[in-house]
Amino acid sequence: MARVELNIQAPDFTLNDFNSRSVSLSDYAGKKNVLVVFNRGFF
């Protein structure tokens, strides 16, 4: 599988997790990987 590198920077944002705790993207700065999943929903 080909390796893909992105050289863009996402804006910082804050959302609540399943336990209603605030989690910011900046909390993961310096970590190796961040996975973002969007539930598109189905009709």
C-alpha positions as CSV (number, residue, x, y, z in Angstrom):
1,M,0.0,0.0,0.0
2,A,1.3,3.5,-0.9
3,R,2.2,5.8,1.9
4,V,0.4,9.2,1.9
5,E,1.6,12.3,3.6
6,L,-0.5,15.3,4.2
7,N,1.3,18.6,4.6
8,I,-1.7,20.7,5.7
9,Q,-2.7,21.8,9.2
10,A,-6.2,21.4,10.5
11,P,-7.8,24.2,12.5
12,D,-8.0,23.6,16.3
13,F,-11.5,22.6,17.5
14,T,-13.1,21.3,20.7
15,L,-15.8,18.7,21.0
16,N,-17.3,16.7,23.9
17,D,-16.5,13.0,24.1
18,F,-18.9,10.3,25.2
19,N,-18.4,11.2,28.8
20,S,-19.1,14.9,28.1
21,R,-15.5,15.9,28.6
22,S,-14.1,18.6,26.3
23,V,-11.4,17.2,23.9
24,S,-9.4,19.5,21.6
25,L,-7.5,18.6,18.6
26,S,-4.5,20.5,20.1
27,D,-4.6,17.9,23.0
28,Y,-3.1,15.5,20.4
29,A,-0.3,17.8,19.1
30,G,3.0,15.9,18.8
31,K,1.3,12.5,18.8
32,K,2.0,10.3,15.9
33,N,-1.5,9.7,14.6
34,V,-4.9,11.3,14.8
35,L,-7.9,9.6,13.2
36,V,-11.0,11.6,12.4
37,V,-14.2,9.8,11.6
38,F,-17.4,11.4,10.4
39,N,-20.7,9.5,10.6
40,R,-22.3,10.4,7.3
41,G,-25.6,8.7,8.2
42,F,-27.7,6.7,5.8
43,F,-31.3,7.2,4.6
